[in-house]
Every structure is written in C-alpha cells, then in structure tokens.
C-alpha cells in the first residue's frame, strides 16, 4: 500500500464507531422512554445515516477497512444468522429462566438468583445470617451480597 493509508482509515473507523454508539444508546434509551420517543428516533436515524456514510466511504476510499462484498456471501450471512439466533436464545433463557426460578414453589426467597448467577452453595441468602455464621471471634466475616 502507498504511504498515508492509515490516515484514510480514521474516517471509516469514526463513522462506524459513531453509528454503533448511537444505535446502542438508542436501544438502551428506548427501554426507558419508549420506542417512539423523539430522542430515540433521532438516535436511530443518526445511526442509519452514519452507517450509510460508512458504506459510502468504504466504496470511495482506496484503503477500505473491510471489503463490503464479504457481507453478501452466503457463509457470512448464515454465520451471522446462527450467531443472532444463539444470542437471542441464550439471553431469553437467562431472562425467562430467572422468572421461572423466582416463581418456582421449591425456591426460597432469593435462592433463585444464586442458581442463575452461580453463587456459592452455603452463602447467606438473607440479611442477618452473615453475623450468625461468622465463626469464631476475631475473624472477619465475608459479606455475600
């Protein structure tokens, strides 16, 4: 490559970073304020515009960050589909599984959180039990929280 190609990478990197940041912030904000909130819609539109500017920059520059034709290849599309479905299933299992374990008749007060997060067995589950299980005097109890 010729000299100065690193300087031509920065506009594309800045565009894709700004677009991804705006999209993530719009998704987070939409959960609190609603999908039809003006700020959420403006952030989504800004993300789409920045992604479109990124594509235009990648087609125009002599040293692109990535070959955009790769995104249209069948193995890449299939891989992205599998990753998306696997992520949705995993997040759904953790999210819905926590509700199931909280409402299970066999679960106690906060024990279901320990099953999901992997809290150590025997860790105090309610306030007040840390003092009761502190052990001999002179040792510092560890608070599990």
C-alpha positions in Angstrom: 0.0 0.0 0.0 1.1 3.5 -0.6 2.0 6.0 2.2 -0.7 7.7 4.2 -3.2 4.8 4.1 -3.5 4.9 7.9 -4.9 8.4 7.7 -7.6 7.2 5.3 -8.8 4.5 7.8 -9.8 7.0 10.5 -12.9 8.5 8.8 -14.4 5.0 8.3 -13.5 3.9 11.9 -15.0 7.1 13.3 -18.2 6.6 11.3 -18.8 3.0 12.3 -18.0 3.8 15.9 -20.4 6.7 16.0 -23.1 4.7 14.3 -22.7 1.8 16.6 -22.6 4.0 19.7 -25.8 5.9 18.6 -27.6 2.6 17.9 -26.7 1.1 21.3 -27.7 4.3 23.1 -31.0 4.4 21.2 -31.8 0.8 22.2 -30.9 1.5 25.8 -32.9 4.7 25.9 -35.9 3.2 24.1 -36.3 0.7 27.0 -36.7 3.6 29.5 -38.5 6.2 27.4 -40.3 4.2 24.7 -39.6 3.4 21.1 -41.5 6.4 19.7 -39.7 8.9 21.9 -38.2 11.7 19.8 -34.7 11.3 21.1 -34.7 7.5 20.5 -36.0 8.0 16.9 -33.4 10.7 16.2 -30.6 8.4 17.5 -31.8 5.5 15.3 -32.0 7.8 12.3 -28.5 9.1 13.1 -27.2 5.5 13.3 -28.7 4.6 10.0 -27.2 7.8 8.4 -23.8 7.1 9.9 -23.8 3.5 8.6 -24.8 4.7 5.2 -22.0 7.2 5.3 -19.6 4.4 6.3 -20.7 2.3 3.3 -20.3 5.3 1.0 -16.8 6.0 2.5 -15.7 2.3 2.1 -16.7 2.3 -1.5 -14.9 5.6 -2.3 -11.6 5.1 -0.4 -8.6 3.3 -1.9 -7.9 1.7 1.5 -11.2 0.4 3.0 -11.5 -1.0 6.5 -13.2 -4.1 5.1 -14.4 -5.5 1.8 -18.2 -4.9 1.9 -18.8 -7.7 -0.6 -18.0 -10.2 2.2 -21.2 -9.3 3.9 -23.2 -10.6 1.0 -21.5 -14.0 0.8 -23.7 -17.0 1.9 -21.4 -18.4 4.6 -21.1 -15.0 6.3 -24.9 -14.4 6.2 -25.5 -17.9 7.5 -23.0 -17.4 10.3 -24.5 -14.1 11.3 -27.9 -15.7 11.4 -26.7 -18.5 13.6 -24.9 -16.1 16.0 -28.0 -13.9 16.2 -30.4 -16.8 17.0 -27.9 -18.3 19.5 -27.6 -15.0 21.3 -31.4 -14.5 21.4 -31.9 -18.0 22.8 -29.2 -17.5 25.4 -30.5 -14.1 26.6 -34.1 -15.4 26.6 -33.1 -18.5 28.6 -31.4 -16.4 31.3 -34.1 -13.7 31.3 -37.1 -16.1 31.4 -35.3 -18.7 33.5 -34.8 -16.2 36.3 -38.6 -15.5 36.4 -39.3 -19.2 36.4 -36.9 -19.9 39.2 -38.3 -17.0 41.2 -41.8 -18.3 41.0 -40.9 -22.0 41.5 -42.6 -23.5 44.6 -39.3 -25.1 45.6 -37.3 -21.9 45.6 -36.8 -19.9 48.7 -36.6 -16.1 49.0 -33.6 -15.2 46.9 -32.2 -18.6 46.2 -33.2 -18.4 42.6 -30.7 -15.6 41.9 -27.9 -17.9 43.2 -28.9 -20.6 40.8 -28.7 -18.2 37.8 -25.6 -16.3 38.8 -23.7 -19.2 40.3 -23.5 -18.0 43.9 -21.6 -20.5 46.1 -23.5 -23.1 47.9 -24.0 -22.2 51.6 -23.7 -18.5 51.0 -26.0 -16.5 53.3 -29.3 -15.7 51.4 -31.0 -13.4 53.8 -29.7 -10.3 55.8 -28.7 -11.2 59.3 -27.3 -14.7 58.5 -23.8 -13.4 57.9 -23.4 -12.4 61.6 -24.9 -15.8 62.7 -22.4 -17.7 60.5 -19.4 -15.5 61.1 -17.4 -18.2 63.0 -15.1 -17.7 66.0 -14.5 -14.2 67.4 -11.6 -12.3 65.9 -12.2 -13.4 62.3 -13.7 -11.0 59.7 -16.9 -12.3 58.2 -17.2 -12.1 54.5 -20.4 -10.5 53.3 -22.2 -12.1 50.4 -24.5 -9.9 48.6 
